[in-house]
Amino acid sequence: MNPGGARPRLYRWMTGLLLTAAAGACRSAGPVRGVSTSPVANTAPARASDNAPSAREAPHRIPRDAARFPIERVTDSTASFRLEEARWIRTGLPAWVVDGARGDALVARLRVTRRDSLSATALVLSQAAVVRPTHVLLVARPTPPWWKRGVFWSGAALGAAVGLGGASLSR
């Protein structure tokens, strides 16, 4: 095996590429930049006898950029809404119902269970009040997987450039 041949340069180049891609994936796996959360008003009244905050009194975090949908139809355990142009909604996404008249007070937490071409249905998981058609349903847009983010591919391209540059300089 030739110690100064093409194979060691290839290994150095591939190692640099993999390390850069891994660093880019680790960086993009953290909190999503640009998405902030806001507390939703608590619907349960606080009692003076409570010393420690319970899970019921803890503020719930809903992304500020969550899409708002008017509720079309409500049953005792589901809420249906029209998709409009939000084609990214899929089954399994979390949803929230808030009361706009009370400063976006949290009414219920839901999960999208059915989707067709025009509408979707969400199942009520927990509720603090009765869900009404006058309330608003919020659904947060899912984040893309790490391999579909521009940060990952920028890191991979930078790693490839550094690896090629380092390989050409070591000749």
GIJO-V471299 format. One record per residue. N is the residue number from 1. RES is the residue in one small letter. PHI is phi in whole degrees, 0 to 359 (999 if undefined). PSI is psi in radians with two decimals (NA if undefined). D_LAST is the distance of its C-alpha to the last C-alpha in whole Angstrom. Layout:
BEGIN
n->{N:N}
res->{RES:RES}
phi->{PHI:PHI}
psi->{PSI:PSI}
d_last->{D_LAST:D_LAST}
END
This chain:
BEGIN
n->{1:2:3:4:5:6:7:8:9:10:11:12:13:14:15:16:17:18:19:20:21:22:23:24:25:26:27:28:29:30:31:32:33:34:35:36:37:38:39:40:41:42:43:44:45:46:47:48:49:50:51:52:53:54:55:56:57:58:59:60:61:62:63:64:65:66:67:68:69:70:71:72:73:74:75:76:77:78:79:80:81:82:83:84:85:86:87:88:89:90:91:92:93:94:95:96:97:98:99:100:101:102:103:104:105:106:107:108:109:110:111:112:113:114:115:116:117:118:119:120:121:122:123:124:125:126:127:128:129:130:131:132:133:134:135:136:137:138:139:140:141:142:143:144:145:146:147:148:149:150:151:152:153:154:155:156:157:158:159:160:161:162:163:164:165:166:167:168:169:170:171}
res->{m:n:p:g:g:a:r:p:r:l:y:r:w:m:t:g:l:l:l:t:a:a:a:g:a:c:r:s:a:g:p:v:r:g:v:s:t:s:p:v:a:n:t:a:p:a:r:a:s:d:n:a:p:s:a:r:e:a:p:h:r:i:p:r:d:a:a:r:f:p:i:e:r:v:t:d:s:t:a:s:f:r:l:e:e:a:r:w:i:r:t:g:l:p:a:w:v:v:d:g:a:r:g:d:a:l:v:a:r:l:r:v:t:r:r:d:s:l:s:a:t:a:l:v:l:s:q:a:a:v:v:r:p:t:h:v:l:l:v:a:r:p:t:p:p:w:w:k:r:g:v:f:w:s:g:a:a:l:g:a:a:v:g:l:g:g:a:s:l:s:r}
phi->{999:277:294:255:282:285:296:298:295:297:296:296:295:294:296:298:296:294:295:292:295:294:295:293:292:294:293:277:278:283:299:284:285:89:251:248:243:228:288:259:301:280:268:273:289:279:256:292:282:278:269:256:290:271:295:288:268:292:291:269:253:241:302:295:267:295:285:256:231:286:278:271:217:233:247:289:228:223:223:252:214:277:285:56:259:275:279:277:288:222:292:98:288:285:218:224:249:235:258:295:288:249:71:58:292:292:255:202:250:226:223:290:248:216:217:236:290:248:217:220:235:239:269:284:267:208:214:259:209:288:283:236:296:281:280:241:260:247:227:273:291:291:280:290:296:300:281:258:269:294:297:298:289:296:296:294:293:296:296:294:295:294:296:293:295:293:292:286:286:276:291}
psi->{2.30:2.05:-0.42:0.26:-2.92:-0.51:-0.83:-0.63:-0.71:-0.74:-0.72:-0.73:-0.79:-0.66:-0.76:-0.72:-0.79:-0.73:-0.70:-0.71:-0.70:-0.70:-0.68:-0.66:-0.70:-0.66:-0.68:-0.17:-0.15:-2.82:2.53:2.19:2.53:-0.17:2.00:2.80:2.73:2.52:2.53:2.43:2.45:2.35:-0.26:2.27:2.48:2.45:2.51:-0.40:-0.22:2.11:-0.77:2.50:2.33:3.03:-0.49:-0.49:-0.16:2.42:2.44:2.53:2.11:2.30:2.42:-0.49:0.32:2.44:2.44:2.32:2.38:2.47:2.23:-0.79:2.44:2.31:-2.99:-0.35:0.01:2.82:2.29:2.53:2.67:2.42:-0.47:-2.17:0.19:1.42:-0.08:-0.14:2.32:2.94:2.55:-0.23:2.46:2.62:2.80:2.56:2.24:2.73:1.86:-0.50:-0.34:0.60:0.70:0.77:2.39:2.24:-0.78:2.76:2.41:2.98:2.33:2.15:-0.41:2.48:2.31:-2.88:-0.48:-0.49:3.01:2.74:2.38:2.44:2.34:2.13:-0.76:2.62:2.56:-0.33:3.00:2.30:2.26:2.74:-0.28:-0.21:3.01:2.41:2.31:2.36:2.23:2.40:2.29:2.59:2.51:2.71:2.82:-0.56:-0.13:0.07:2.55:-0.51:-0.72:-0.85:-0.54:-0.75:-0.69:-0.72:-0.73:-0.72:-0.69:-0.72:-0.76:-0.71:-0.75:-0.71:-0.74:-0.65:-0.66:-0.55:-0.45:-0.01:NA}
d_last->{17:13:12:8:9:10:12:11:9:12:14:12:13:16:17:16:18:21:22:22:24:26:27:28:30:32:32:34:36:38:41:41:41:43:46:48:52:55:58:61:64:66:69:70:73:72:75:76:76:72:70:67:65:65:63:65:65:61:60:58:55:55:52:53:51:53:55:59:61:65:66:68:70:71:72:73:69:67:66:65:63:62:59:59:55:53:52:50:52:52:54:53:53:55:57:60:63:64:67:67:70:70:66:64:66:64:67:65:61:61:58:58:59:60:58:59:59:61:61:60:62:61:63:65:63:65:67:69:71:72:70:72:71:71:68:64:62:58:55:51:49:46:43:40:38:35:33:35:34:32:30:29:27:26:24:23:22:20:19:17:16:15:13:11:10:9:7:6:6:4:0}
END
